[in-house]
Amino acid sequence: MQVLQERIKKMKKEIEFFDKPKNIKIMRRVFHLSLVVLIALDFFISKHPQFSMEGIPGFYATYGFIACALIIAVSKALGLWLKKKEDYYD
């Protein structure tokens, strides 16, 4: 029983860490800094592109962002198209 209570206390401490706005702000800054560092490193890494666009620094980050935004837009449109009225099954 003692071990279980200690684990619960440890879990509460971990959860409290993510509840504090100060910690969330720090984590968000670290995340953004890591994104900037990765894009900056893209300028210095030698690539062997198959197509000319792949040689552009930041191409994969831009491509990924556009693909993600497109998936979201298509899923929202598909949701509107597939949505039924509230009394459809009545």
Secondary structure, 3 states (H helix, E strand, C coil): CHHHHHHHHHHHHHHHHHHCHHHHHHHHHHHHHHHHHHHHHCCCCCCCCCCHHHHCCCHHHHHHHHHHHHHHHHHHHHHHHHCCCCCCCC
